[in-house]
Amino acid sequence: MKNWRLGHSDFVAVNLILFEAHELGKTLPRRDERSIHLLKVLHKKTGDAFEAGLLDGGSGLGRIEEINTDGSISFSFEIEAPPVPRLPVRVGVGFPRPIQIRRLLRDLSSLGVEAVDLFGTELGEKSYRDTKLLDDGGARAALIEGAVQSRDTTIPALGVFSNLADWLRERPWERSADLSYPAPLLIAADNVRPEGAMSRITPASRPTVLAIGSERGWSDHERDLLEKAGFLRLSLGSRALRTETACIVAAVLAIEKIGELG
């Protein structure tokens, strides 16, 4: 298993200008996405303030101290608020199409889930695992894009596993467990052989681990593995959903059940 969290410095500025700790006290290059956003989109000038955050740190106000002759930006930044805790929801999903992975990571990050795991499934397309997003910084950039969209300064942990069996064997949700929370609720989305409906489960203030199959769903062998690992197989409704849509629907339902939407 590989954990992917930080690496390539690639930011898409939307609602928050996000910095890494090593960038403080330096200048933003002219062609940096954040410089372009500040000057071309927000039309900021010397002396103007902007919403900013420190990756894995707090949020506050940045200020343009000077726009240099080479087009770079000298800035200051002051933290005013601690980071908002991410929600105790972990999403494990069978590798979707590479074109969907970026959107999926962005949207799950924006929703505030604490972790996203990708794994191979028996019915999933094997070539989908060869995506370069996990090596070239694209996955991290998508997570950051989702964070700044929601004015967040943290991103979900991202795990990659060879297959569902490895994910269930390693149980990463136990390694990262907050002992102040009760044991997590384990749910596998399954519209083929469900034991009930996710929309009808009783709300509970406890962490949730979601397992979503790839495009063709779960094999019978994988259903047995999930059941033995303690997962409830619950439907997301009668419609066949794309993998990325199923992930978002399941995540929103889980967030609602733990009382984080109101």
Phi and psi in degrees as a GROMACS rama.xvg file:
@    title "Ramachandran Plot"
@    xaxis  label "Phi"
@    yaxis  label "Psi"
@TYPE xy
-117.549  138.506  LYS-2
-102.632  130.398  ASN-3
-117.405  119.043  TRP-4
-132.493  -60.7363  ARG-5
-124.716  156.515  LEU-6
176.759  -86.6763  GLY-7
-80.8028  134.492  HIS-8
-87.1869  92.7466  SER-9
-141.208  108.466  ASP-10
-118.464  141.131  PHE-11
-115.198  107.464  VAL-12
-80.6182  125.767  ALA-13
-127.502  -75.3672  VAL-14
-110.02  -0.476947  ASN-15
-154.486  135.037  LEU-16
-91.7214  116.82  ILE-17
-106.931  130.774  LEU-18
-116.034  156.324  PHE-19
-97.9384  156.633  GLU-20
-56.9301  -38.3542  ALA-21
-71.0228  -10.9234  HIS-22
-88.4426  -16.6526  GLU-23
-65.7331  137.31  LEU-24
86.6726  -2.09881  GLY-25
-110.794  -177.06  LYS-26
-104.911  154.88  THR-27
-88.6037  124.968  LEU-28
-60.6294  155.146  PRO-29
-58.5884  -37.6947  ARG-30
-92.8375  4.30828  ARG-31
-63.5331  140.083  ASP-32
-53.6651  -36.2127  GLU-33
-71.8707  -37.6407  ARG-34
-62.9037  -44.5787  SER-35
-61.2013  -42.2463  ILE-36
-65.0887  -44.25  HIS-37
-63.4098  -45.4222  LEU-38
-88.6956  -39.0091  LEU-39
-92.8671  -33.2453  LYS-40
-95.4912  -50.2673  VAL-41
-87.0429  -13.0374  LEU-42
56.7102  42.1975  HIS-43
-77.5434  150.05  LYS-44
-126.978  173.836  LYS-45
-54.9026  130.923  THR-46
94.4262  -14.8047  GLY-47
-77.031  147.528  ASP-48
-98.1751  159.235  ALA-49
-151.425  153.991  PHE-50
-69.7446  132.588  GLU-51
-144.318  165.035  ALA-52
-151.95  163.101  GLY-53
-110.053  122.66  LEU-54
-55.1586  125.85  LEU-55
64.6655  20.966  ASP-56
-136.116  -155.298  GLY-57
-87.9762  -179.24  GLY-58
-120.248  163.589  SER-59
179.246  -143.942  GLY-60
-118.157  134.184  LEU-61
-100.786  162.515  GLY-62
-143.601  135.037  ARG-63
-78.1545  112.288  ILE-64
-84.439  -34.981  GLU-65
-164.729  140.809  GLU-66
-100.013  109.528  ILE-67
-75.7178  164.29  ASN-68
-62.4094  -25.6051  THR-69
-87.0186  4.35357  ASP-70
90.7628  -7.3724  GLY-71
-75.3798  163.775  SER-72
-117.799  124.756  ILE-73
-90.2271  130.294  SER-74
-137.833  161.152  PHE-75
-121.599  159.87  SER-76
-149.394  132.568  PHE-77
-128.125  123.857  GLU-78
-76.5134  131.847  ILE-79
-119.597  -17.7403  GLU-80
-145.13  145.704  ALA-81
-71.9208  164.484  PRO-82
-65.0524  148.232  PRO-83
-80.1831  127.137  VAL-84
-59.3097  141.335  PRO-85
-76.0655  158.029  ARG-86
-78.7598  145.407  LEU-87
-76.736  60.4905  PRO-88
-128.773  125.864  VAL-89
-115.032  133.871  ARG-90
-116.22  118.889  VAL-91
-105.681  129.832  GLY-92
-139.905  138.85  VAL-93
-64.849  138.451  GLY-94
-46.8885  118.091  PHE-95
-86.3195  -177.62  PRO-96
-58.2395  141.37  ARG-97
-52.2677  -36.4187  PRO-98
-66.628  -21.8795  ILE-99
-87.4429  -24.0686  GLN-100
-60.6596  -45.2961  ILE-101
-59.5109  -47.4317  ARG-102
-63.1848  -40.7525  ARG-103
-63.716  -47.2069  LEU-104
-63.9264  -42.0412  LEU-105
-59.2551  -47.3776  ARG-106
-72.2804  -38.5342  ASP-107
-66.8399  -37.6988  LEU-108
-62.2379  -43.1302  SER-109
-63.0201  -34.0481  SER-110
-72.1934  -18.6197  LEU-111
96.7366  13.1498  GLY-112
-64.7029  154.068  VAL-113
-85.7171  -21.698  GLU-114
-157.822  149.023  ALA-115
-131.434  128.958  VAL-116
-118.261  136.75  ASP-117
-110.518  136.345  LEU-118
-146.891  156.319  PHE-119
-75.7743  150.639  GLY-120
-127.577  161.815  THR-121
-66.6317  -31.8914  GLU-122
-99.5452  -2.26622  LEU-123
-78.7445  157.678  GLY-124
-74.2662  120.627  GLU-125
-61.8974  -33.4327  LYS-126
-67.2715  -20.0469  SER-127
-63.8728  -23.4079  TYR-128
-74.5412  -10.0413  ARG-129
-88.7468  9.51158  ASP-130
-55.937  140.338  THR-131
-85.2846  -6.157  LYS-132
-57.4781  -29.27  LEU-133
-79.526  -13.5861  LEU-134
-112.118  -25.7928  ASP-135
-100.134  10.1812  ASP-136
89.2794  -4.2912  GLY-137
-64.5431  -37.8542  GLY-138
-65.6514  -43.7587  ALA-139
-64.8507  -40.7235  ARG-140
-60.2513  -38.9729  ALA-141
-66.4473  -39.7884  ALA-142
-63.9622  -40.8159  LEU-143
-67.9728  -39.5677  ILE-144
-58.272  -43.2151  GLU-145
-65.0165  -37.0952  GLY-146
-65.8298  -48.34  ALA-147
-68.9101  -28.6515  VAL-148
-60.9723  -37.7816  GLN-149
-97.8132  13.2229  SER-150
58.6924  43.0349  ARG-151
-107.141  155.39  ASP-152
-114.374  4.85738  THR-153
-122.454  159.956  THR-154
-127.246  156.333  ILE-155
-65.9129  149.59  PRO-156
-68.0761  142.762  ALA-157
-121.427  122.289  LEU-158
-116.083  149.251  GLY-159
-127.993  128.138  VAL-160
-127.413  149.588  PHE-161
-63.0665  -40.6606  SER-162
-157.442  173.051  ASN-163
-59.9172  -41.2102  LEU-164
-58.929  -41.876  ALA-165
-64.1871  -41.6766  ASP-166
-61.6918  -44.653  TRP-167
-68.0925  -34.1943  LEU-168
-69.474  -41.3812  ARG-169
-80.6769  -24.9473  GLU-170
43.5705  64.9617  ARG-171
-61.0192  -22.4725  PRO-172
-66.6703  -22.4938  TRP-173
-79.673  -34.7559  GLU-174
-65.5782  -34.1199  ARG-175
-99.8244  12.2616  SER-176
-66.1089  137.929  ALA-177
-88.8417  117.497  ASP-178
-66.3261  -13.3308  LEU-179
-77.9581  -13.0113  SER-180
-95.9312  153.865  TYR-181
-71.7472  172.747  PRO-182
-59.1213  144.07  ALA-183
-71.6059  155.316  PRO-184
-85.9445  127.593  LEU-185
-106.095  119.418  LEU-186
-130.006  130.337  ILE-187
-112.894  122.388  ALA-188
-68.7385  128.625  ALA-189
-154.458  105.082  ASP-190
-90.3194  -3.61156  ASN-191
-92.6412  -50.6113  VAL-192
-127.882  61.8584  ARG-193
-76.6843  154.482  PRO-194
-98.1656  -4.30944  GLU-195
171.302  -169.759  GLY-196
-114.739  135.182  ALA-197
-63.0261  -32.5196  MET-198
-66.1754  -16.4345  SER-199
-104.797  0.0144561  ARG-200
-71.9732  151.737  ILE-201
-71.7644  130.102  THR-202
-56.7592  142.82  PRO-203
-151.482  137.706  ALA-204
-83.3137  74.5815  SER-205
-146.647  154.856  ARG-206
-60.2642  157.134  PRO-207
-133.145  134.673  THR-208
-112.919  124.522  VAL-209
-110.109  137.939  LEU-210
-119.476  122.916  ALA-211
-121.192  128.188  ILE-212
-74.6012  171.633  GLY-213
-78.3007  -169.398  SER-214
-54.1653  -37.73  GLU-215
-92.5443  6.14319  ARG-216
80.7726  -156.921  GLY-217
-96.5132  147.151  TRP-218
-80.9994  164.269  SER-219
-61.7326  -36.2432  ASP-220
-62.4957  -41.1686  HIS-221
-69.0267  -35.0914  GLU-222
-60.5979  -41.5328  ARG-223
-63.7318  -41.2146  ASP-224
-62.4255  -43.2254  LEU-225
-64.1736  -42.8773  LEU-226
-62.798  -43.6181  GLU-227
-66.0691  -28.271  LYS-228
-82.6838  -1.99665  ALA-229
97.0713  11.6926  GLY-230
-84.4714  137.755  PHE-231
-83.928  134.275  LEU-232
-95.2788  109.063  ARG-233
-124.341  145.872  LEU-234
-85.5906  157.865  SER-235
-107.586  18.22  LEU-236
119.383  -177.394  GLY-237
-88.8552  -9.61003  SER-238
-90.4802  147.558  ARG-239
-80.9444  125.074  ALA-240
-113.677  150.281  LEU-241
-62.5771  154.812  ARG-242
-56.1419  -47.2511  THR-243
-65.3209  -35.7688  GLU-244
-67.6279  -43.0414  THR-245
-60.3375  -39.6979  ALA-246
-61.9486  -45.045  CYS-247
-67.4555  -43.7247  ILE-248
-59.6086  -48.3315  VAL-249
-63.8366  -41.3303  ALA-250
-64.394  -43.4671  ALA-251
-64.3003  -42.2102  VAL-252
-61.2234  -41.9404  LEU-253
-64.9991  -41.4581  ALA-254
-63.4207  -37.8329  ILE-255
-66.1938  -41.053  GLU-256
-66.9332  -30.0654  LYS-257
-89.5836  7.03842  ILE-258
78.6793  29.1769  GLY-259
-106.166  8.56259  GLU-260
-97.7985  -22.0167  LEU-261
